[in-house]
Protein backbone atom coordinates (compact mmCIF):
# COMPACT_ATOMS: atom_id res chain seq x y z
CA UNK A 1 0.00 0.00 0.00
CA UNK A 2 3.03 2.31 0.27
CA UNK A 3 2.79 2.97 -3.45
CA UNK A 4 -0.78 4.23 -3.03
CA UNK A 5 -2.44 6.94 -1.02
CA UNK A 6 -6.04 7.73 -0.25
CA UNK A 7 -6.91 11.40 -0.16
CA UNK A 8 -9.83 13.77 -0.53
CA UNK A 9 -11.05 14.94 -3.92
CA UNK A 10 -9.82 18.25 -5.30
CA UNK A 11 -11.57 20.03 -8.20
CA UNK A 12 -8.49 19.50 -10.39
CA UNK A 13 -9.21 15.74 -10.16
CA UNK A 14 -12.51 15.98 -12.02
CA UNK A 15 -11.35 15.04 -15.53
CA UNK A 16 -9.42 12.02 -14.26
CA UNK A 17 -12.28 10.75 -12.11
CA UNK A 18 -14.77 11.27 -14.93
CA UNK A 19 -12.49 9.17 -17.15
CA UNK A 20 -12.35 6.47 -14.46
CA UNK A 21 -16.13 6.53 -13.99
CA UNK A 22 -16.75 6.28 -17.73
CA UNK A 23 -14.23 3.44 -18.19
CA UNK A 24 -15.83 1.48 -15.35
CA UNK A 25 -19.43 2.33 -16.27
CA UNK A 26 -20.02 4.13 -12.95
CA UNK A 27 -20.92 7.59 -14.16
CA UNK A 28 -21.09 10.34 -16.72
CA UNK A 29 -22.04 14.02 -16.72
CA UNK A 30 -25.51 13.30 -18.13
CA UNK A 31 -26.29 11.40 -14.93
CA UNK A 32 -25.53 14.42 -12.78
CA UNK A 33 -21.94 13.46 -12.08
CA UNK A 34 -20.56 16.94 -12.63
CA UNK A 35 -18.27 19.28 -10.68
CA UNK A 36 -21.15 21.30 -9.26
CA UNK A 37 -22.90 18.20 -7.92
CA UNK A 38 -19.71 16.84 -6.39
CA UNK A 39 -18.98 20.16 -4.66
CA UNK A 40 -22.57 20.45 -3.43
CA UNK A 41 -22.51 16.91 -2.02
CA UNK A 42 -19.25 17.54 -0.19
CA UNK A 43 -20.61 20.80 1.28
CA UNK A 44 -23.64 18.88 2.60
CA UNK A 45 -21.52 16.37 4.52
CA UNK A 46 -20.48 13.94 1.82
CA UNK A 47 -16.97 13.01 0.86
CA UNK A 48 -15.20 11.87 -2.29
CA UNK A 49 -12.11 9.79 -1.62
CA UNK A 50 -9.46 9.29 -4.26
CA UNK A 51 -7.09 6.31 -4.48
CA UNK A 52 -3.94 7.56 -6.14
CA UNK A 53 -0.93 5.64 -7.44
CA UNK A 54 1.98 7.61 -5.96
CA UNK A 55 4.43 6.25 -8.54
CA UNK A 56 2.72 8.16 -11.35
CA UNK A 57 0.08 10.32 -9.57
CA UNK A 58 -2.63 8.44 -11.45
CA UNK A 59 -6.09 8.41 -9.93
CA UNK A 60 -6.85 4.70 -9.81
CA UNK A 61 -10.01 4.54 -7.70
CA UNK A 62 -12.83 6.51 -6.10
CA UNK A 63 -15.32 6.22 -3.27
CA UNK A 64 -18.05 8.86 -3.22
CA UNK A 65 -20.25 9.28 -0.16
CA UNK A 66 -23.28 11.55 -0.34
CA UNK A 67 -25.43 12.62 2.60
CA UNK A 68 -29.18 13.23 2.66
CA UNK A 69 -29.44 14.38 6.28
CA UNK A 70 -30.39 10.91 7.46
CA UNK A 71 -27.83 8.50 6.01
CA UNK A 72 -24.77 8.31 3.80
CA UNK A 73 -24.92 6.69 0.37
CA UNK A 74 -21.91 5.05 -1.21
CA UNK A 75 -21.62 5.74 -4.93
CA UNK A 76 -18.97 5.33 -7.56
CA UNK A 77 -16.86 2.92 -5.56
CA UNK A 78 -14.43 1.31 -7.96
CA UNK A 79 -11.00 1.04 -9.47
CA UNK A 80 -9.58 1.28 -12.95
CA UNK A 81 -9.36 -2.22 -14.46
CA UNK A 82 -5.56 -2.36 -14.30
CA UNK A 83 -5.69 -1.73 -10.52
CA UNK A 84 -8.35 -4.34 -9.77
CA UNK A 85 -7.48 -7.66 -8.15
CA UNK A 86 -4.60 -6.23 -6.10
CA UNK A 87 -6.44 -5.86 -2.78
CA UNK A 88 -6.66 -2.08 -3.14
CA UNK A 89 -10.45 -1.96 -2.91
CA UNK A 90 -10.35 -3.21 0.68
CA UNK A 91 -8.07 -0.32 1.67
CA UNK A 92 -10.34 2.18 -0.05
CA UNK A 93 -13.43 0.67 1.58
CA UNK A 94 -11.77 0.65 5.02
CA UNK A 95 -10.97 4.36 4.68
CA UNK A 96 -14.53 4.99 3.51
CA UNK A 97 -15.96 3.16 6.50
CA UNK A 98 -13.69 5.11 8.87
CA UNK A 99 -15.48 8.25 7.72
CA UNK A 100 -18.87 6.56 8.06
CA UNK A 101 -18.00 5.59 11.63
CA UNK A 102 -16.86 9.16 12.41
CA UNK A 103 -20.23 10.52 11.30
CA UNK A 104 -22.30 7.91 13.12
CA UNK A 105 -24.75 7.69 10.21
CA UNK A 106 -25.96 4.55 8.43
CA UNK A 107 -24.47 3.87 5.01
CA UNK A 108 -26.38 2.40 2.09
CA UNK A 109 -25.33 1.40 -1.41
CA UNK A 110 -26.64 -0.09 -4.61
CA UNK A 111 -24.71 -2.72 -6.51
CA UNK A 112 -25.63 -4.58 -9.67
CA UNK A 113 -26.74 -8.12 -8.89
CA UNK A 114 -24.15 -9.57 -11.31
CA UNK A 115 -21.22 -7.79 -9.65
CA UNK A 116 -20.32 -10.67 -7.35
CA UNK A 117 -16.82 -9.38 -6.61
CA UNK A 118 -18.25 -6.14 -5.19
CA UNK A 119 -21.09 -7.94 -3.41
CA UNK A 120 -18.62 -10.25 -1.67
CA UNK A 121 -16.45 -7.30 -0.64
CA UNK A 122 -19.41 -5.39 0.78
CA UNK A 123 -20.67 -8.45 2.66
CA UNK A 124 -17.20 -9.03 4.10
CA UNK A 125 -17.30 -5.52 5.56
CA UNK A 126 -20.72 -5.90 7.13
CA UNK A 127 -23.17 -4.66 4.52
CA UNK A 128 -26.47 -6.55 4.68
CA UNK A 129 -28.77 -7.30 1.77
CA UNK A 130 -32.05 -5.37 2.17
CA UNK A 131 -34.21 -7.73 0.17
CA UNK A 132 -35.88 -7.58 -3.18
CA UNK A 133 -35.99 -3.83 -3.70
CA UNK A 134 -36.61 -2.44 -7.15
CA UNK A 135 -34.73 0.78 -7.89
CA UNK A 136 -36.41 3.58 -9.87
CA UNK A 137 -35.21 7.03 -10.91
CA UNK A 138 -36.31 10.13 -12.80
CA UNK A 139 -33.14 11.58 -14.34
CA UNK A 140 -34.75 14.33 -16.39
CA UNK A 141 -37.17 16.56 -14.48
CA UNK A 142 -38.55 17.77 -17.82
CA UNK A 143 -40.26 14.37 -17.98
CA UNK A 144 -42.39 15.12 -14.90
Phi and psi in degrees as a GROMACS rama.xvg file:
@    title "Ramachandran Plot"
@    xaxis  label "Phi"
@    yaxis  label "Psi"
@TYPE xy
-58.0448  -30.8448  UNK-2
-74.202  -13.8737  UNK-3
-120.031  153.044  UNK-4
-137.382  151.525  UNK-5
-112.995  127.032  UNK-6
-142.075  172.241  UNK-7
-80.1002  150.953  UNK-8
-60.5274  143.389  UNK-9
-126.289  146.351  UNK-10
-52.3283  -29.8496  UNK-11
-66.5655  -15.4181  UNK-12
-79.3362  -11.9896  UNK-13
-53.9709  -49.5004  UNK-14
-61.0826  -40.4575  UNK-15
-68.5581  -39.6126  UNK-16
-72.4942  -34.1697  UNK-17
-63.6508  -39.341  UNK-18
-61.7035  -46.086  UNK-19
-59.96  -47.6152  UNK-20
-62.8666  -38.3052  UNK-21
-71.6763  -40.1372  UNK-22
-64.1348  -31.902  UNK-23
-97.9056  -1.10475  UNK-24
75.8423  16.1166  UNK-25
-86.6736  -24.2378  UNK-26
-170.752  168.31  UNK-27
-165.256  157.101  UNK-28
-55.5377  -34.294  UNK-29
-62.5072  -20.8119  UNK-30
-89.6769  3.29379  UNK-31
93.2856  13.4492  UNK-32
-91.6652  64.6594  UNK-33
-115.604  172.737  UNK-34
-58.4934  -42.0897  UNK-35
-62.2412  -44.7627  UNK-36
-64.6732  -43.7393  UNK-37
-59.3268  -49.2166  UNK-38
-60.5736  -43.186  UNK-39
-62.8806  -42.259  UNK-40
-64.4467  -40.6528  UNK-41
-65.5533  -42.2068  UNK-42
-62.6413  -27.1607  UNK-43
-90.9889  10.3996  UNK-44
107.447  4.48318  UNK-45
-85.3161  -177.039  UNK-46
-156.915  141.683  UNK-47
-120.909  110.512  UNK-48
-93.9946  143.646  UNK-49
-118.184  130.373  UNK-50
-97.1184  121.249  UNK-51
-121.883  135.654  UNK-52
-81.9443  110.453  UNK-53
-67.7085  -20.3253  UNK-54
-71.5683  -24.8392  UNK-55
-139.362  7.77595  UNK-56
57.5874  28.1628  UNK-57
-87.2234  129.875  UNK-58
-73.1815  118.562  UNK-59
-113.575  -9.87897  UNK-60
-163.154  161.551  UNK-61
-141.73  156.784  UNK-62
-145.734  110.767  UNK-63
-110.35  117.38  UNK-64
-104.914  128.1  UNK-65
-112.934  160.839  UNK-66
-131.757  130.266  UNK-67
-107.838  11.027  UNK-68
93.865  -12.6692  UNK-69
-123.723  -41.0772  UNK-70
-150.03  164.353  UNK-71
-92.9753  148.27  UNK-72
-121.943  131.365  UNK-73
-94.0981  121.073  UNK-74
-125.999  160.705  UNK-75
49.0135  44.1318  UNK-76
-92.0418  113.776  UNK-77
-179.915  170.262  UNK-78
-126.511  152.849  UNK-79
-58.369  146.62  UNK-80
-51.6612  -39.7182  UNK-81
-71.0067  -10.5357  UNK-82
-105.067  -3.19715  UNK-83
-77.3559  154.565  UNK-84
78.0301  13.9147  UNK-85
-111.781  5.78526  UNK-86
81.7705  7.42161  UNK-87
-73.2453  -30.1767  UNK-88
-63.1926  -33.5741  UNK-89
-66.5526  -36.9323  UNK-90
-66.6307  -41.2683  UNK-91
-66.2711  -40.8636  UNK-92
-68.5027  -38.1414  UNK-93
-62.0434  -42.6825  UNK-94
-65.3469  -39.3644  UNK-95
-60.3097  -46.6533  UNK-96
-70.7393  -25.0647  UNK-97
-60.3642  -44.3083  UNK-98
-65.1742  -42.8312  UNK-99
-56.881  -46.8416  UNK-100
-61.873  -41.0268  UNK-101
-58.568  -39.4925  UNK-102
-76.6199  -30.9266  UNK-103
80.6307  6.0612  UNK-104
-92.9817  154.664  UNK-105
-63.7814  158.273  UNK-106
-129.655  137.542  UNK-107
-130.665  150.772  UNK-108
-147.182  164.418  UNK-109
-119.149  139.894  UNK-110
-142.078  140.628  UNK-111
-64.4642  138.155  UNK-112
-61.144  -20.4941  UNK-113
-89.8087  -5.52431  UNK-114
-88.1455  72.0363  UNK-115
-65.6584  -31.5131  UNK-116
-61.4814  -48.317  UNK-117
-65.9131  -42.8538  UNK-118
-58.7586  -44.686  UNK-119
-64.1589  -39.1062  UNK-120
-62.9338  -48.1386  UNK-121
-62.4807  -42.3276  UNK-122
-62.1812  -41.1114  UNK-123
-58.9734  -31.7313  UNK-124
-97.3773  14.3579  UNK-125
99.3997  1.69582  UNK-126
-70.1047  139.506  UNK-127
-112.948  140.91  UNK-128
-70.3225  130.362  UNK-129
-87.2239  -7.04516  UNK-130
113.465  -164.317  UNK-131
-86.9179  63.6833  UNK-132
-79.8632  141.92  UNK-133
-100.757  140.117  UNK-134
-108.24  129.388  UNK-135
-127.017  154.794  UNK-136
-152.608  149.857  UNK-137
-113.959  110.277  UNK-138
-84.7483  -35.1398  UNK-139
-112.416  110.181  UNK-140
-68.1684  -13.1703  UNK-141
-66.4632  -18.9945  UNK-142
-82.757  -3.78961  UNK-143
